[in-house]
Amino acid sequence: DRTKHKHRGRRNRKTKIKNKKKDHCWICNNIGNIKIGNQNQLMRPDDSNLAGNVHGGIILKMIEEAGCIIGTRHCNVQNGDRCLAALVRVEKTEFLSPMFIGEVAHVTAEITFTSKHSLEVQVKVIGENVLTGAKKLASKAALWYVPCSLKNVEKIMEVPPIKYASAEQEEEGRKRYEAQKMERMETKARIEEAVAPPANPEQHTVGFSQSSLIHLVGPSDCTLHDYVHGGATMKLMDEVAGIVAARHCNTNIVTASVDAINFHRKIKKGCVLTVTGRLTFISNKSMEIEVMVDASSMVEAEMRKYRAVTAFFTYISLDKDNKPLPVPSLKIESEDEQRRFDEGKARYLQNKAKRLSNNQGQQ
């Protein structure tokens, strides 16, 4: 009997150790053949700005890691070359509630659609105050990935299909797939250069707040392919957009949303990134900032600088109580700035109409 009890005790201790390990890693479940993954992360002081709000770039990085993990796991369930899910597009990302130092981010990722060579992952971030137990929906996003072979990064693998709860669910996913595919092509067609601001720009002009960041891509930024993680790029983009917003307002600012982020070309280890942000549109309480990422190689002289990623970030200005403040109006100085302002206004009104429509549908 004593021997049996000893063995049981060892087994129980081993089980406890295994369960403890699970608390710090991704847990992936198969629900109706649609895979769902969960991850928890404590928000620390180096994740936030001076006011204690967690940087939007930190949230974006967590969201992308969640999508990459579940996408890679799903694409490697079949026989053939091992592959890694590479990010090609992030749909509109909404930052619904700010997160603060000491809160825990619960990240949930779910594969919601698969085509032959791509998959859609929808991610939600729940913020938890561990002192009170109160929870809130902090962010949500939809991301698109393609599986790249580890043997040959240019080879796109086939994606294993998922089972849908209904034909309607599959059809809705197909519509989203066709819409994002068309929008990616349109975005590629309208890429334009970032013009350097004048030497002494006037306050509240585009040139006054326009900002750039230079970053050398190192091993810690990269995937197994030696190409940059999408999340690392998005974090840099959010940092630049935040600088632009802060320069324009001179207040505490937070990321409110991100319009579709399009990854046009891969960025390899050793490249130098120039991340540029500029104001395009301002409403009463929000700012739209266009962010462009250009890449150039330090070692391959024949490789010219190219546009790698583009996106539009929306920021809001906050007071000491985290209440929205009015944003100073933007002084337009050229026809191009006016055109970009009008395009931004159209996006603003379109997004506003979508929000009203979604709210009415939920009521």
Salt bridges, closest charged atoms under 4 A:
GLU65 OE2 - LYS61 NZ 3.07
ASP81 OD1 - LYS151 NZ 3.70
ASP81 OD2 - LYS155 NZ 3.25
GLU91 OE2 - ARG89 NE 2.73
GLU103 OE2 - LYS136 NZ 3.30
GLU120 OE1 - ARG176 NH2 2.73
GLU128 OE1 - HIS106 NE2 2.60
GLU154 OE1 - LYS266 NZ 4.00
GLU158 OE2 - LYS116 NZ 3.91
GLU170 OE2 - ARG174 NH2 3.18
GLU172 OE2 - LYS175 NZ 3.88
GLU183 OE2 - ARG89 NH2 3.24
GLU192 OE2 - ARG278 NH2 3.33
GLU192 OE1 - ARG339 NH2 3.29
GLU192 OE2 - ARG340 NH1 3.02
GLU202 OE2 - LYS331 NZ 2.73
ASP221 OD2 - HIS215 NE2 2.93
ASP226 OD1 - LYS269 NZ 3.61
GLU239 OE2 - LYS235 NZ 2.98
ASP259 OD1 - LYS92 NZ 3.16
GLU288 OE1 - ARG347 NH2 2.83
GLU290 OE1 - ARG278 NE 3.07
ASP294 OD1 - ARG307 NE 2.44
ASP336 OD1 - ARG339 NH2 3.68
GLU343 OE2 - ARG339 NH1 3.48
